[in-house]
Amino acid sequence: MDLLIKRLPMWLQKVLNWLREADHKWVRIPAGVLFMLGGVLSILPVLGLWMLPIGVMLLAQDIPLFRRLQGRLLRWIERQHPDWLGLSAKSGGS
């Protein structure tokens, strides 16, 4: 997950790293829900599907179901799109 976060703009990296800290559960869960709603409403300007995985990532810190979804999503990205993680296609595994 850290590899994906490093590819985001610096301001968003700082926000996500702050939200991922253990003390910020009270902000992380509502933010995760709002990001997921923004992903669902991706037909509107500014909102987009890019918000959905960020919401899953935030909720995965506290909810086991989303932790499993995050693991599946990261494995799929590693196999199908290693360049998203900054990896070459050759070093991305099988």
C-alpha positions, -999 to 999 in steps of 0.1 A, spaced: 0 0 0 29 23 7 41 20 -29 7 33 -41 6 61 -17 40 73 -28 26 78 -63 0 103 -51 4 140 -49 24 151 -18 -6 168 -1 -27 136 -4 2 114 8 4 136 40 -34 133 46 -35 96 41 -5 89 62 -20 110 90 -53 91 87 -35 58 88 -21 65 123 -37 44 151 -49 74 170 -71 88 142 -97 60 140 -124 86 149 -116 104 116 -105 75 95 -138 56 95 -160 85 84 -134 96 58 -133 60 44 -171 60 41 -171 94 24 -143 84 0 -163 53 -9 -195 73 -15 -174 97 -37 -163 67 -57 -199 55 -62 -209 90 -73 -181 92 -98 -203 105 -125 -202 139 -108 -173 163 -114 -142 161 -91 -154 128 -76 -141 97 -93 -134 60 -91 -100 68 -77 -118 75 -44 -131 40 -40 -98 22 -33 -87 50 -9 -119 44 10 -113 7 11 -77 13 23 -89 35 51 -116 12 63 -92 -18 61 -73 -4 90 -103 -12 113 -127 -36 95 -116 -72 87 -139 -74 56 -122 -44 40 -88 -58 50 -95 -89 28 -107 -67 0 -76 -46 2 -54 -77 1 -72 -90 -30 -70 -55 -47 -33 -52 -40 -25 -87 -53 -45 -79 -85 -26 -47 -90 7 -64 -84 -2 -90 -111 -20 -69 -137 -5 -35 -133 29 -36 -117 38 -2 -131 12 13 -108 34 3 -79 65 15 -97 76 -21 -104 87 -33 -138 65 -59 -155 93 -85 -153 98 -82 -115 61 -83 -108 59 -120 -102 44 -147 -124 
